[in-house]
Structures are given as structure tokens and as C-alpha cells.
Amino acid sequence: MAGASGSGEQWSSKWGFLLAAVGFAVGMGNIWRFPYVLGENGGSAFLIIYLAFALGIGLPLLITEISIGRRGRSSASESLRAVAIEVGKSQTWRYVGTLGIFCAFVILSYYTVISGWTLDYFVKSVSGSLQGVDAEQSSAMFSGLLGNPWKLLFWNTAVHLLIIFVIRRGVQAGIEKAVKILMPALFVTLIIMVIYGMVAGDMAAAMKFLLEPDFSKVTFDTAMIAIGQAFFSIGIGMGSLIVFGAYMPKDFSIARSATAVILLDTGVAVVAGLAIFPLVFQYGLNPEGGAGLIFETLPLAFGQMPGGQIFGSIFFVLLISAAFSSCIGLAEGVVNWVDERWGVGRQKGVTYVVGAAWLLGIFSIMSLSEWSSFYPMNLVPSYEGMEIFTALDHLAANNLLLLGALFMSIFFGWFVPKSLTLDELGIKDNALFGLWRFLLRFVIPPVLVIVLGGVFLEL
């Protein structure tokens, strides 16, 4: 690992880095979160806005984070500190990285809870528990899971133990080997589900839903949700991509790698819609079903369709692959910082991080049942009526990610000299570089200020 640990670990190949970065980016944000956000916000009208933000804001920031990581060769906070020192600026810029690490930890604490749901439903599907269920039974099944803190704690513990097993083994022997299994599994199962949707689902209705925009649903809130979704999905502002950059050899192209990550991440999100919505429309389900679209309405379809037990199991393998690969990326960024700051080593560092995330996750688990009426931030208007689980998601996706990205764009766009940037990217001062720098300096900060202004006005 780069930094204080001094292990000097790096990705073994460009494919190793790409699979790890895509694995981190392609997660439940694409498959669990994106479809219902898409359904709630005007179909392809939201998709168009999302793509604009992903390419116009996400890509420049992704290039920025990887560049900072490779230049600093440390954790998110120490990489920012190292770059700040190199360019003669204040070391306090490192706290932007610390903010990202905190955000990653918060997301990890409840993301693992959601990942546990995928394990539970995979077991349900394989065992045939979903066969023949009606709408009332499917709803009761999901409510029963959320209302059973002991079962949620069991699955959450299983996810954390898997994270420990992978990350303790290091970058190449742990993370790379894991994503070389998880990512092919994700892509293969996704293709199978799309083909199945074409045969057994209503693909025409799904294509209409995705390709015919409903701009009547587009508001300022839609833009804010699209930016938050892009950041949440790509992984901007969490510090983990800075760490992934720290492991990147000098001869890897940052620009090409970042572009590939964005395209694959966005592609998976769109293809996931083509896998899910044909079944939604074929069986008369609600495309605006919220989180329950995946864990409540789709199991209903799997329980009714021919071969539903097999394809339901395949679908939840897809979810498991997406969820766990992202959990690994989230945890790695925090473990890197803990190891570097306290010099405890990777083995102890992952135990401390996972243990703390597991403890915080208990609060999310309890807020889904016994504490569902406890709203800890009810005095803040934008958090009114949110239990702990929802409040943590809103804090991370709509506040912390955007704030960290704003400071990141200001630092790299205005305080890092062009010469250093060109050197780290290994490119010439051409038109594409000029566009990237223009977006980073003059477009991204104002857009994020406007969105954050809207957030704070709600406060």
C-alpha cells in the first residue's frame, strides 16, 4: 500500500485497475438505486440529465481524483496534502480528503446492510421461497426481512466477514482476484437477464419508458437527484478512487481509464433498466416502486414467470456481485487511511474499520424496525421524517459527496498548475485537455454551488 505502510502495492495490470475501479463504481447505485430513481423522475428525461452530469461533471472529477492519488501515492487526505505541499499551498487541503473518507465510511455502514438483503433474497430464490407468491405475500416477505433485526444483523455480519477476507489479502491477491470473479459474473448475469427480458418481458414498453422523456417531472430537485445519483454511482467524493489512483503505475493512462470507467458504469445502469423494466411492465408492476422495486415487486414477477426460480437466482447473483465489489472499494479507502494515520498495518486496519462500520450499521438496522419512528435530524427541514437509515443515505448522497467534489474541483482547477497536471496525465496541452480544465474551473464549481445552495435553502 502506498503511504505510511510502505508496502508499495500496485495493480498488476491495466485490466486489474479497470476491473477494480469499475467494480467500485458499478454497484447497487446502478442496479438497486438507479432504476427506481429513473422511474420516479421522468424516465429518459432523467436519463438525459444524468448522462450530461456523468460526462460533464463526473468524468472531469474522476480524472482529478485518480490524478491526485497517483501524484500523492497515499490515502485520500495525505495525497491531497502531498500535492498541496508540492504546489506550495496550505496543507489544510488534506481535510477535503478526510471528508471523502468519512463519507465512504458512512456509506459503508448502511451499504453493507443493503448488501445483506441481496444475500437473503438469493437464498429465498434458490430455495424456491419466491415461487407462487402474490403481491401481499411479497410485500409481507420484504417487510418481514426489514422488521427482523437479528436476520439483518446475521447477513450484515456475513458481508463484513467477506470484506475482511478480501482486503486483508492486499491489492493484487485480494481486491484484484475478487473483482476478476465478481465483474465477469456481473456482466454475464446482466446479459442473461436482458435476453430473458426480451423473451419473457415487455421490452417494447420498457424501451418506450426509457426513450420517451417526460419533462413534466423535471424540476430543480431532479437535477439535484441526478448529480447525487451520478456521484453515488461513479463513486466521486468518497476518497476510494484517490486510493485506487495511488496504486496505479505511471504508464497507465488516467484519461482513458477514467473514460472507460464512466462509460461502463453508465452503460451498466442503462442496461440494468433494460433487464428490469421489461419484467416490470410485463407483470403490471409499478416502475416507481422505490427501493421495493428490486426487493418487493420483482420477486413477485419471478414467482409468477416460467423459470422464475432460476432467473430470480441469476438476478440476485447480479446484485450480490455489484454490491460486494462496491463494499470492497469503500472499505479499502478507509482502511488505507487508518493504516497510514495510525500505522496499525492492513490486517488490524481492516478489522478496526469493518468493526466500526458493523457497529454503526446496527443503528441503520434498528431504524428499519423498532426505531422506525425515531427521526434524529427532524429539526432540519430536508431531513424531516427520515429515520437513521434514510438520513445517512441522504447525508452522503446529497450533501457530503457534493461538498467534497466542490472543494476538489476548486483545488485542482485553480491551485494546481497546468504543468503539473499535464505531467501527471502524460498528455499534451490539446483541445480535450483545455475542455477538461475549463469544466473543472468554470462549470463544475458553479453548478455544485447552485445545487448545494438549493440543499442549504431547504435547511
Contacts in CASP RR format, 6 or more apart in sequence:
PFRMAT RR
TARGET T0000
AUTHOR 0000-0000-0000
METHOD contacts of the structure
MODEL  1
MAGASGSGEQWSSKWGFLLAAVGFAVGMGNIWRFPYVLGENGGSAFLIIY
LAFALGIGLPLLITEISIGRRGRSSASESLRAVAIEVGKSQTWRYVGTLG
IFCAFVILSYYTVISGWTLDYFVKSVSGSLQGVDAEQSSAMFSGLLGNPW
KLLFWNTAVHLLIIFVIRRGVQAGIEKAVKILMPALFVTLIIMVIYGMVA
GDMAAAMKFLLEPDFSKVTFDTAMIAIGQAFFSIGIGMGSLIVFGAYMPK
DFSIARSATAVILLDTGVAVVAGLAIFPLVFQYGLNPEGGAGLIFETLPL
AFGQMPGGQIFGSIFFVLLISAAFSSCIGLAEGVVNWVDERWGVGRQKGV
TYVVGAAWLLGIFSIMSLSEWSSFYPMNLVPSYEGMEIFTALDHLAANNL
LLLGALFMSIFFGWFVPKSLTLDELGIKDNALFGLWRFLLRFVIPPVLVI
VLGGVFLEL
1 7 0 8 1.000
1 8 0 8 1.000
1 9 0 8 1.000
1 170 0 8 1.000
1 171 0 8 1.000
1 247 0 8 1.000
1 336 0 8 1.000
1 339 0 8 1.000
1 340 0 8 1.000
1 346 0 8 1.000
2 8 0 8 1.000
2 9 0 8 1.000
2 72 0 8 1.000
2 73 0 8 1.000
2 74 0 8 1.000
2 75 0 8 1.000
2 243 0 8 1.000
2 246 0 8 1.000
2 247 0 8 1.000
2 336 0 8 1.000
3 73 0 8 1.000
3 74 0 8 1.000
3 75 0 8 1.000
3 78 0 8 1.000
3 246 0 8 1.000
3 340 0 8 1.000
4 74 0 8 1.000
4 78 0 8 1.000
4 339 0 8 1.000
4 340 0 8 1.000
4 341 0 8 1.000
4 343 0 8 1.000
5 339 0 8 1.000
5 340 0 8 1.000
5 343 0 8 1.000
5 345 0 8 1.000
5 346 0 8 1.000
7 346 0 8 1.000
9 170 0 8 1.000
9 171 0 8 1.000
9 172 0 8 1.000
9 247 0 8 1.000
10 171 0 8 1.000
10 172 0 8 1.000
10 247 0 8 1.000
10 248 0 8 1.000
10 249 0 8 1.000
11 17 0 8 1.000
11 20 0 8 1.000
11 171 0 8 1.000
11 172 0 8 1.000
11 176 0 8 1.000
11 247 0 8 1.000
11 248 0 8 1.000
11 249 0 8 1.000
11 252 0 8 1.000
12 172 0 8 1.000
12 176 0 8 1.000
14 252 0 8 1.000
14 257 0 8 1.000
16 176 0 8 1.000
16 179 0 8 1.000
16 180 0 8 1.000
17 244 0 8 1.000
17 245 0 8 1.000
17 247 0 8 1.000
17 248 0 8 1.000
17 252 0 8 1.000
17 257 0 8 1.000
18 257 0 8 1.000
18 260 0 8 1.000
18 261 0 8 1.000
19 176 0 8 1.000
19 179 0 8 1.000
19 180 0 8 1.000
19 183 0 8 1.000
20 175 0 8 1.000
20 176 0 8 1.000
20 179 0 8 1.000
20 244 0 8 1.000
20 329 0 8 1.000
21 241 0 8 1.000
21 244 0 8 1.000
21 257 0 8 1.000
21 261 0 8 1.000
22 179 0 8 1.000
22 183 0 8 1.000
22 260 0 8 1.000
22 261 0 8 1.000
22 264 0 8 1.000
22 265 0 8 1.000
23 179 0 8 1.000
23 182 0 8 1.000
23 183 0 8 1.000
23 186 0 8 1.000
23 322 0 8 1.000
23 325 0 8 1.000
23 326 0 8 1.000
23 329 0 8 1.000
24 235 0 8 1.000
24 240 0 8 1.000
24 241 0 8 1.000
24 244 0 8 1.000
24 325 0 8 1.000
24 326 0 8 1.000
24 328 0 8 1.000
24 329 0 8 1.000
24 330 0 8 1.000
25 233 0 8 1.000
25 234 0 8 1.000
25 235 0 8 1.000
25 261 0 8 1.000
25 264 0 8 1.000
25 265 0 8 1.000
25 326 0 8 1.000
26 183 0 8 1.000
26 186 0 8 1.000
26 233 0 8 1.000
26 264 0 8 1.000
26 265 0 8 1.000
26 268 0 8 1.000
26 322 0 8 1.000
26 325 0 8 1.000
26 326 0 8 1.000
27 233 0 8 1.000
27 322 0 8 1.000
27 323 0 8 1.000
27 325 0 8 1.000
27 326 0 8 1.000
28 111 0 8 1.000
28 114 0 8 1.000
28 115 0 8 1.000
28 319 0 8 1.000
28 322 0 8 1.000
28 323 0 8 1.000
28 326 0 8 1.000
29 229 0 8 1.000
29 232 0 8 1.000
29 233 0 8 1.000
29 269 0 8 1.000
29 322 0 8 1.000
29 326 0 8 1.000
30 233 0 8 1.000
30 265 0 8 1.000
30 268 0 8 1.000
30 269 0 8 1.000
30 272 0 8 1.000
30 322 0 8 1.000
31 268 0 8 1.000
31 269 0 8 1.000
31 272 0 8 1.000
31 276 0 8 1.000
31 294 0 8 1.000
31 318 0 8 1.000
31 319 0 8 1.000
31 322 0 8 1.000
32 114 0 8 1.000
32 291 0 8 1.000
32 294 0 8 1.000
32 319 0 8 1.000
32 322 0 8 1.000
32 323 0 8 1.000
33 229 0 8 1.000
33 232 0 8 1.000
33 233 0 8 1.000
34 229 0 8 1.000
34 233 0 8 1.000
34 269 0 8 1.000
34 272 0 8 1.000
34 273 0 8 1.000
35 272 0 8 1.000
35 273 0 8 1.000
35 276 0 8 1.000
35 277 0 8 1.000
35 287 0 8 1.000
35 293 0 8 1.000
35 294 0 8 1.000
36 288 0 8 1.000
36 289 0 8 1.000
36 290 0 8 1.000
36 291 0 8 1.000
36 292 0 8 1.000
36 293 0 8 1.000
36 294 0 8 1.000
37 46 0 8 1.000
37 225 0 8 1.000
37 229 0 8 1.000
38 46 0 8 1.000
38 47 0 8 1.000
38 50 0 8 1.000
38 210 0 8 1.000
38 273 0 8 1.000
39 46 0 8 1.000
39 209 0 8 1.000
39 287 0 8 1.000
39 288 0 8 1.000
39 289 0 8 1.000
40 288 0 8 1.000
40 289 0 8 1.000
40 290 0 8 1.000
41 217 0 8 1.000
41 218 0 8 1.000
41 222 0 8 1.000
41 225 0 8 1.000
41 226 0 8 1.000
42 213 0 8 1.000
42 214 0 8 1.000
42 215 0 8 1.000
42 216 0 8 1.000
42 217 0 8 1.000
42 218 0 8 1.000
42 222 0 8 1.000
43 209 0 8 1.000
43 210 0 8 1.000
43 213 0 8 1.000
43 214 0 8 1.000
43 217 0 8 1.000
44 209 0 8 1.000
44 210 0 8 1.000
44 211 0 8 1.000
44 212 0 8 1.000
44 213 0 8 1.000
45 213 0 8 1.000
45 214 0 8 1.000
45 215 0 8 1.000
45 217 0 8 1.000
45 218 0 8 1.000
45 222 0 8 1.000
46 217 0 8 1.000
46 218 0 8 1.000
46 222 0 8 1.000
46 225 0 8 1.000
46 226 0 8 1.000
47 210 0 8 1.000
47 213 0 8 1.000
47 270 0 8 1.000
48 213 0 8 1.000
49 218 0 8 1.000
49 222 0 8 1.000
49 223 0 8 1.000
49 226 0 8 1.000
50 226 0 8 1.000
50 229 0 8 1.000
50 230 0 8 1.000
50 266 0 8 1.000
50 269 0 8 1.000
51 266 0 8 1.000
53 223 0 8 1.000
53 226 0 8 1.000
53 227 0 8 1.000
53 230 0 8 1.000
54 230 0 8 1.000
54 233 0 8 1.000
54 234 0 8 1.000
54 262 0 8 1.000
54 265 0 8 1.000
54 266 0 8 1.000
55 262 0 8 1.000
56 439 0 8 1.000
56 443 0 8 1.000
56 444 0 8 1.000
57 227 0 8 1.000
57 230 0 8 1.000
57 405 0 8 1.000
57 439 0 8 1.000
57 443 0 8 1.000
57 444 0 8 1.000
57 447 0 8 1.000
57 448 0 8 1.000
58 230 0 8 1.000
58 231 0 8 1.000
58 234 0 8 1.000
58 236 0 8 1.000
58 262 0 8 1.000
59 258 0 8 1.000
59 259 0 8 1.000
59 262 0 8 1.000
60 409 0 8 1.000
60 436 0 8 1.000
60 439 0 8 1.000
60 440 0 8 1.000
60 444 0 8 1.000
61 236 0 8 1.000
61 237 0 8 1.000
61 405 0 8 1.000
61 408 0 8 1.000
61 409 0 8 1.000
61 440 0 8 1.000
61 444 0 8 1.000
62 234 0 8 1.000
62 236 0 8 1.000
62 241 0 8 1.000
62 258 0 8 1.000
62 261 0 8 1.000
62 262 0 8 1.000
63 254 0 8 1.000
63 255 0 8 1.000
63 258 0 8 1.000
63 425 0 8 1.000
63 436 0 8 1.000
64 408 0 8 1.000
64 409 0 8 1.000
64 412 0 8 1.000
64 413 0 8 1.000
64 440 0 8 1.000
65 236 0 8 1.000
65 237 0 8 1.000
65 239 0 8 1.000
65 241 0 8 1.000
65 242 0 8 1.000
65 245 0 8 1.000
65 408 0 8 1.000
66 241 0 8 1.000
66 242 0 8 1.000
66 244 0 8 1.000
66 245 0 8 1.000
66 248 0 8 1.000
66 254 0 8 1.000
66 257 0 8 1.000
66 258 0 8 1.000
67 254 0 8 1.000
67 412 0 8 1.000
67 421 0 8 1.000
67 424 0 8 1.000
67 425 0 8 1.000
68 79 0 8 1.000
68 80 0 8 1.000
68 83 0 8 1.000
68 242 0 8 1.000
68 408 0 8 1.000
68 412 0 8 1.000
69 76 0 8 1.000
69 79 0 8 1.000
69 242 0 8 1.000
69 243 0 8 1.000
69 245 0 8 1.000
69 246 0 8 1.000
69 248 0 8 1.000
70 245 0 8 1.000
70 246 0 8 1.000
70 248 0 8 1.000
70 250 0 8 1.000
70 254 0 8 1.000
70 424 0 8 1.000
71 79 0 8 1.000
71 82 0 8 1.000
71 83 0 8 1.000
71 86 0 8 1.000
71 420 0 8 1.000
71 424 0 8 1.000
72 78 0 8 1.000
72 79 0 8 1.000
72 82 0 8 1.000
72 83 0 8 1.000
72 246 0 8 1.000
73 79 0 8 1.000
73 82 0 8 1.000
73 246 0 8 1.000
74 81 0 8 1.000
74 82 0 8 1.000
74 246 0 8 1.000
74 336 0 8 1.000
74 340 0 8 1.000
75 97 0 8 1.000
75 101 0 8 1.000
75 242 0 8 1.000
75 243 0 8 1.000
75 246 0 8 1.000
75 333 0 8 1.000
75 336 0 8 1.000
75 337 0 8 1.000
75 340 0 8 1.000
75 341 0 8 1.000
76 97 0 8 1.000
76 98 0 8 1.000
76 100 0 8 1.000
76 101 0 8 1.000
76 239 0 8 1.000
76 240 0 8 1.000
76 242 0 8 1.000
76 243 0 8 1.000
76 333 0 8 1.000
76 336 0 8 1.000
76 337 0 8 1.000
77 94 0 8 1.000
77 95 0 8 1.000
77 96 0 8 1.000
77 97 0 8 1.000
77 98 0 8 1.000
77 101 0 8 1.000
77 337 0 8 1.000
78 94 0 8 1.000
78 337 0 8 1.000
78 340 0 8 1.000
79 97 0 8 1.000
79 242 0 8 1.000
79 246 0 8 1.000
80 93 0 8 1.000
80 94 0 8 1.000
80 96 0 8 1.000
80 97 0 8 1.000
80 242 0 8 1.000
80 411 0 8 1.000
81 91 0 8 1.000
81 93 0 8 1.000
81 94 0 8 1.000
83 93 0 8 1.000
83 416 0 8 1.000
83 420 0 8 1.000
84 90 0 8 1.000
84 91 0 8 1.000
84 93 0 8 1.000
84 94 0 8 1.000
84 411 0 8 1.000
84 415 0 8 1.000
85 91 0 8 1.000
86 420 0 8 1.000
87 415 0 8 1.000
87 416 0 8 1.000
87 417 0 8 1.000
87 420 0 8 1.000
89 411 0 8 1.000
89 415 0 8 1.000
93 407 0 8 1.000
93 411 0 8 1.000
93 415 0 8 1.000
96 404 0 8 1.000
96 407 0 8 1.000
96 408 0 8 1.000
96 411 0 8 1.000
97 239 0 8 1.000
97 242 0 8 1.000
97 404 0 8 1.000
98 337 0 8 1.000
99 400 0 8 1.000
99 403 0 8 1.000
99 404 0 8 1.000
99 407 0 8 1.000
100 237 0 8 1.000
100 238 0 8 1.000
100 239 0 8 1.000
100 400 0 8 1.000
100 404 0 8 1.000
101 238 0 8 1.000
101 239 0 8 1.000
101 333 0 8 1.000
101 334 0 8 1.000
101 337 0 8 1.000
102 400 0 8 1.000
103 237 0 8 1.000
103 238 0 8 1.000
103 239 0 8 1.000
103 396 0 8 1.000
103 400 0 8 1.000
103 401 0 8 1.000
103 404 0 8 1.000
104 238 0 8 1.000
104 239 0 8 1.000
104 240 0 8 1.000
104 330 0 8 1.000
104 333 0 8 1.000
104 334 0 8 1.000
105 330 0 8 1.000
105 334 0 8 1.000
105 353 0 8 1.000
105 356 0 8 1.000
105 357 0 8 1.000
105 360 0 8 1.000
106 360 0 8 1.000
106 392 0 8 1.000
106 395 0 8 1.000
106 396 0 8 1.000
106 400 0 8 1.000
107 238 0 8 1.000
107 330 0 8 1.000
107 392 0 8 1.000
107 396 0 8 1.000
108 327 0 8 1.000
108 330 0 8 1.000
108 331 0 8 1.000
108 334 0 8 1.000
108 353 0 8 1.000
108 357 0 8 1.000
109 357 0 8 1.000
109 360 0 8 1.000
109 361 0 8 1.000
109 364 0 8 1.000
109 392 0 8 1.000
110 361 0 8 1.000
110 364 0 8 1.000
110 389 0 8 1.000
110 392 0 8 1.000
110 393 0 8 1.000
111 323 0 8 1.000
111 326 0 8 1.000
111 327 0 8 1.000
111 330 0 8 1.000
112 156 0 8 1.000
112 159 0 8 1.000
112 160 0 8 1.000
112 163 0 8 1.000
112 327 0 8 1.000
112 357 0 8 1.000
112 358 0 8 1.000
112 361 0 8 1.000
113 152 0 8 1.000
113 156 0 8 1.000
113 361 0 8 1.000
113 364 0 8 1.000
113 365 0 8 1.000
113 389 0 8 1.000
114 323 0 8 1.000
115 155 0 8 1.000
115 156 0 8 1.000
115 159 0 8 1.000
115 320 0 8 1.000
115 323 0 8 1.000
115 324 0 8 1.000
115 327 0 8 1.000
116 152 0 8 1.000
116 155 0 8 1.000
116 156 0 8 1.000
116 158 0 8 1.000
116 159 0 8 1.000
116 323 0 8 1.000
117 145 0 8 1.000
117 155 0 8 1.000
117 295 0 8 1.000
118 316 0 8 1.000
118 319 0 8 1.000
118 320 0 8 1.000
118 323 0 8 1.000
119 155 0 8 1.000
119 158 0 8 1.000
119 159 0 8 1.000
119 320 0 8 1.000
120 145 0 8 1.000
120 151 0 8 1.000
120 155 0 8 1.000
121 130 0 8 1.000
121 295 0 8 1.000
121 299 0 8 1.000
121 316 0 8 1.000
121 319 0 8 1.000
122 313 0 8 1.000
122 316 0 8 1.000
122 317 0 8 1.000
122 319 0 8 1.000
122 320 0 8 1.000
123 129 0 8 1.000
124 130 0 8 1.000
124 141 0 8 1.000
124 299 0 8 1.000
125 299 0 8 1.000
125 302 0 8 1.000
125 309 0 8 1.000
125 312 0 8 1.000
125 313 0 8 1.000
125 315 0 8 1.000
125 316 0 8 1.000
126 309 0 8 1.000
126 313 0 8 1.000
128 309 0 8 1.000
129 141 0 8 1.000
130 138 0 8 1.000
130 299 0 8 1.000
130 302 0 8 1.000
130 303 0 8 1.000
130 308 0 8 1.000
130 309 0 8 1.000
130 312 0 8 1.000
131 303 0 8 1.000
131 308 0 8 1.000
131 309 0 8 1.000
132 303 0 8 1.000
132 304 0 8 1.000
133 141 0 8 1.000
133 299 0 8 1.000
133 300 0 8 1.000
133 303 0 8 1.000
134 300 0 8 1.000
135 300 0 8 1.000
138 296 0 8 1.000
138 297 0 8 1.000
138 299 0 8 1.000
138 300 0 8 1.000
139 296 0 8 1.000
141 296 0 8 1.000
141 299 0 8 1.000
142 292 0 8 1.000
142 295 0 8 1.000
142 296 0 8 1.000
142 299 0 8 1.000
145 151 0 8 1.000
145 152 0 8 1.000
145 295 0 8 1.000
146 152 0 8 1.000
146 368 0 8 1.000
146 369 0 8 1.000
147 368 0 8 1.000
147 369 0 8 1.000
148 369 0 8 1.000
149 365 0 8 1.000
149 366 0 8 1.000
149 368 0 8 1.000
149 369 0 8 1.000
149 370 0 8 1.000
152 365 0 8 1.000
152 368 0 8 1.000
153 362 0 8 1.000
153 365 0 8 1.000
156 358 0 8 1.000
156 361 0 8 1.000
156 365 0 8 1.000
157 358 0 8 1.000
159 323 0 8 1.000
159 324 0 8 1.000
159 327 0 8 1.000
160 354 0 8 1.000
160 355 0 8 1.000
160 357 0 8 1.000
160 358 0 8 1.000
162 324 0 8 1.000
163 324 0 8 1.000
163 327 0 8 1.000
163 328 0 8 1.000
163 331 0 8 1.000
163 350 0 8 1.000
163 354 0 8 1.000
164 350 0 8 1.000
164 351 0 8 1.000
164 354 0 8 1.000
166 174 0 8 1.000
166 175 0 8 1.000
166 178 0 8 1.000
166 328 0 8 1.000
167 174 0 8 1.000
167 175 0 8 1.000
167 328 0 8 1.000
167 331 0 8 1.000
167 332 0 8 1.000
167 335 0 8 1.000
167 346 0 8 1.000
167 350 0 8 1.000
168 174 0 8 1.000
168 346 0 8 1.000
168 347 0 8 1.000
168 350 0 8 1.000
169 177 0 8 1.000
170 346 0 8 1.000
171 247 0 8 1.000
175 328 0 8 1.000
175 329 0 8 1.000
175 332 0 8 1.000
178 324 0 8 1.000
178 325 0 8 1.000
178 328 0 8 1.000
179 325 0 8 1.000
179 328 0 8 1.000
182 321 0 8 1.000
182 324 0 8 1.000
182 325 0 8 1.000
183 321 0 8 1.000
183 325 0 8 1.000
185 317 0 8 1.000
185 318 0 8 1.000
185 321 0 8 1.000
186 268 0 8 1.000
186 318 0 8 1.000
186 321 0 8 1.000
186 322 0 8 1.000
186 325 0 8 1.000
189 314 0 8 1.000
189 315 0 8 1.000
189 317 0 8 1.000
189 318 0 8 1.000
189 321 0 8 1.000
190 268 0 8 1.000
190 271 0 8 1.000
190 272 0 8 1.000
190 275 0 8 1.000
190 318 0 8 1.000
192 311 0 8 1.000
192 314 0 8 1.000
193 275 0 8 1.000
193 276 0 8 1.000
193 311 0 8 1.000
193 314 0 8 1.000
193 315 0 8 1.000
193 318 0 8 1.000
194 271 0 8 1.000
194 274 0 8 1.000
194 275 0 8 1.000
196 275 0 8 1.000
196 311 0 8 1.000
197 203 0 8 1.000
197 274 0 8 1.000
197 275 0 8 1.000
197 278 0 8 1.000
197 279 0 8 1.000
197 282 0 8 1.000
198 278 0 8 1.000
200 278 0 8 1.000
200 279 0 8 1.000
200 282 0 8 1.000
200 305 0 8 1.000
200 306 0 8 1.000
201 278 0 8 1.000
201 279 0 8 1.000
201 281 0 8 1.000
201 282 0 8 1.000
202 278 0 8 1.000
202 281 0 8 1.000
202 282 0 8 1.000
203 274 0 8 1.000
203 278 0 8 1.000
205 277 0 8 1.000
205 278 0 8 1.000
205 281 0 8 1.000
205 282 0 8 1.000
206 273 0 8 1.000
206 274 0 8 1.000
206 277 0 8 1.000
206 278 0 8 1.000
206 280 0 8 1.000
206 281 0 8 1.000
207 274 0 8 1.000
209 277 0 8 1.000
209 281 0 8 1.000
209 287 0 8 1.000
210 270 0 8 1.000
210 273 0 8 1.000
210 274 0 8 1.000
210 277 0 8 1.000
220 454 0 8 1.000
223 451 0 8 1.000
224 398 0 8 1.000
224 451 0 8 1.000
224 454 0 8 1.000
224 455 0 8 1.000
225 398 0 8 1.000
227 402 0 8 1.000
227 447 0 8 1.000
227 448 0 8 1.000
227 451 0 8 1.000
228 397 0 8 1.000
228 398 0 8 1.000
228 401 0 8 1.000
228 402 0 8 1.000
229 397 0 8 1.000
230 236 0 8 1.000
231 237 0 8 1.000
231 397 0 8 1.000
231 401 0 8 1.000
231 402 0 8 1.000
231 405 0 8 1.000
232 396 0 8 1.000
232 397 0 8 1.000
232 401 0 8 1.000
233 265 0 8 1.000
233 269 0 8 1.000
234 261 0 8 1.000
234 262 0 8 1.000
234 265 0 8 1.000
235 241 0 8 1.000
235 401 0 8 1.000
236 401 0 8 1.000
236 405 0 8 1.000
237 400 0 8 1.000
237 401 0 8 1.000
237 404 0 8 1.000
237 405 0 8 1.000
237 408 0 8 1.000
238 330 0 8 1.000
238 333 0 8 1.000
238 401 0 8 1.000
239 333 0 8 1.000
240 329 0 8 1.000
240 330 0 8 1.000
240 332 0 8 1.000
240 333 0 8 1.000
243 332 0 8 1.000
243 333 0 8 1.000
243 336 0 8 1.000
244 329 0 8 1.000
244 332 0 8 1.000
246 336 0 8 1.000
248 254 0 8 1.000
248 257 0 8 1.000
253 426 0 8 1.000
254 424 0 8 1.000
254 425 0 8 1.000
254 426 0 8 1.000
255 425 0 8 1.000
255 427 0 8 1.000
255 432 0 8 1.000
275 315 0 8 1.000
276 293 0 8 1.000
276 294 0 8 1.000
276 298 0 8 1.000
277 287 0 8 1.000
279 285 0 8 1.000
279 298 0 8 1.000
279 301 0 8 1.000
279 305 0 8 1.000
280 286 0 8 1.000
280 287 0 8 1.000
280 293 0 8 1.000
280 297 0 8 1.000
280 298 0 8 1.000
280 301 0 8 1.000
281 287 0 8 1.000
282 301 0 8 1.000
283 300 0 8 1.000
283 301 0 8 1.000
283 304 0 8 1.000
283 305 0 8 1.000
285 293 0 8 1.000
285 297 0 8 1.000
285 298 0 8 1.000
285 300 0 8 1.000
285 301 0 8 1.000
286 293 0 8 1.000
286 297 0 8 1.000
287 293 0 8 1.000
289 296 0 8 1.000
289 297 0 8 1.000
294 319 0 8 1.000
298 315 0 8 1.000
299 312 0 8 1.000
302 308 0 8 1.000
302 309 0 8 1.000
302 311 0 8 1.000
302 312 0 8 1.000
302 315 0 8 1.000
303 309 0 8 1.000
305 311 0 8 1.000
331 350 0 8 1.000
331 353 0 8 1.000
331 354 0 8 1.000
331 357 0 8 1.000
334 353 0 8 1.000
334 357 0 8 1.000
335 346 0 8 1.000
335 349 0 8 1.000
335 350 0 8 1.000
335 353 0 8 1.000
338 344 0 8 1.000
338 349 0 8 1.000
338 352 0 8 1.000
338 353 0 8 1.000
339 345 0 8 1.000
339 346 0 8 1.000
339 349 0 8 1.000
342 349 0 8 1.000
344 352 0 8 1.000
363 371 0 8 1.000
363 388 0 8 1.000
364 388 0 8 1.000
364 389 0 8 1.000
364 392 0 8 1.000
366 388 0 8 1.000
367 374 0 8 1.000
367 387 0 8 1.000
367 388 0 8 1.000
367 389 0 8 1.000
367 390 0 8 1.000
368 387 0 8 1.000
368 389 0 8 1.000
371 387 0 8 1.000
371 388 0 8 1.000
372 387 0 8 1.000
373 387 0 8 1.000
374 387 0 8 1.000
374 388 0 8 1.000
375 383 0 8 1.000
375 384 0 8 1.000
375 385 0 8 1.000
375 386 0 8 1.000
375 387 0 8 1.000
375 391 0 8 1.000
376 388 0 8 1.000
376 391 0 8 1.000
377 383 0 8 1.000
377 386 0 8 1.000
377 391 0 8 1.000
378 384 0 8 1.000
378 385 0 8 1.000
378 386 0 8 1.000
380 459 0 8 1.000
381 458 0 8 1.000
381 459 0 8 1.000
382 394 0 8 1.000
382 398 0 8 1.000
382 455 0 8 1.000
382 458 0 8 1.000
382 459 0 8 1.000
383 391 0 8 1.000
383 394 0 8 1.000
383 395 0 8 1.000
386 394 0 8 1.000
398 455 0 8 1.000
399 452 0 8 1.000
399 455 0 8 1.000
402 448 0 8 1.000
402 451 0 8 1.000
402 452 0 8 1.000
402 455 0 8 1.000
403 452 0 8 1.000
405 444 0 8 1.000
405 448 0 8 1.000
406 444 0 8 1.000
406 445 0 8 1.000
406 448 0 8 1.000
406 449 0 8 1.000
406 452 0 8 1.000
409 440 0 8 1.000
409 441 0 8 1.000
409 444 0 8 1.000
409 445 0 8 1.000
409 448 0 8 1.000
410 445 0 8 1.000
412 421 0 8 1.000
412 440 0 8 1.000
413 437 0 8 1.000
413 440 0 8 1.000
413 441 0 8 1.000
414 441 0 8 1.000
418 429 0 8 1.000
418 437 0 8 1.000
421 437 0 8 1.000
422 428 0 8 1.000
422 429 0 8 1.000
422 433 0 8 1.000
425 433 0 8 1.000
427 433 0 8 1.000
END
